[in-house]
C-alpha cells in the first residue's frame, strides 16, 4: 500500500529549540487536478485518518494529485481533545489564522497557506457516538457562481444528504472554519460528516472511497459526469436531552418523523423516571446517539429539515 506514496511533506509549525510541532502530509500522484483530504482539525475525530489508507490503496489515479493530512492538529490528537491544548482554541474557528499568533493561529495559517493551491479540499469531521449517514456540508454564504460549482462537486461526491450551513443566520457559531476561509478565496472546499470510527460500516467506507474517485473523474472530465441524482438538502434541527441519564434511541437514521414525534427516551437519574425526547421538526433522522449516558442539554438526535 505504501508504494503508492511518492513523497511525504512536513508542515513545520514550531521549532524553537525547546519544542517542535509539524503536520505530516502524504502525497500520491502528480499534476492536476489536485485534491486534499484533511482530518483531525479536532483531535478526537479520527475516522478520516482511518479512511485514508483505504483511499491510498483503492483509488485509481490515472492523473492528478491527492494529498492526505491524517492529523491536522497533532497535539490535540495526542491528548484526545477537541481544542488545541496549548492555547485552548478551537482550530476550526480561527481560519485563515495568523503566523504571529499563538500555536493554533500559526497552525491555521500554515494549513491555509498549503491548502489554498488545491482544486478541491475535503475536510472530514465526526460526531462522537452518533449513528449517521455520510453527509456533505454546503456553505450557503458564497457567491452564486461558486455555489453552483460547489453543489456540482458535492453531488459528484454523492453523500446521503447535503447539510446547508448558514453561518450568517442559524449557525453563526461555526464561522471561522477552514472551509469558509478557502471558499472566500475561490477554492472548492466542503466538509464531510462521517460516523465515528467505531461505528462506520464497510458500505460507508466503500462509498467514501467511491466519492473521492468520482471527484477525480469529474475534475478531469466534467462534461461526462451525471449529477442528476436527487440528494436532499437539509438544515439541522437538533433534539436535546431533557435531563441527565441514559438515552435509549427509538428511531434509526433515514427514518422520517413528524414534528413532536418521539425519537428516544431518557431514564433520568432522579428517581429513574422515563422521559421522552421529541423531534423539533419534520424530516428524516440524520443523526442519533447510540444507547449511552448523556447530560442535560446534550444533542441526542438531529432531524434533517428539508430546505431544497
Secondary structure by P-SEA (a helix, b strand, c coil): ccccccccccccccccccbbbbbbbbbccccccbbbbbccccccccccccaaaaaaacccccbbbbbbbccccaaaaaacccccccccccccccccccccccaaaaaaaaaaaaaccccbbbbbbbcccccccbbbbbbccccaaaaaaaaaaaaaacccbbbbcccccccccccccaaaaaaaaccccbbbbbcccccccaaaaaaaaaaaaaaaaaaacccccccccbbbbbbbbbbbcccccbbbbccccccccccccccccccccccbbbbbbbbccccccccccccccccccccccccccccc
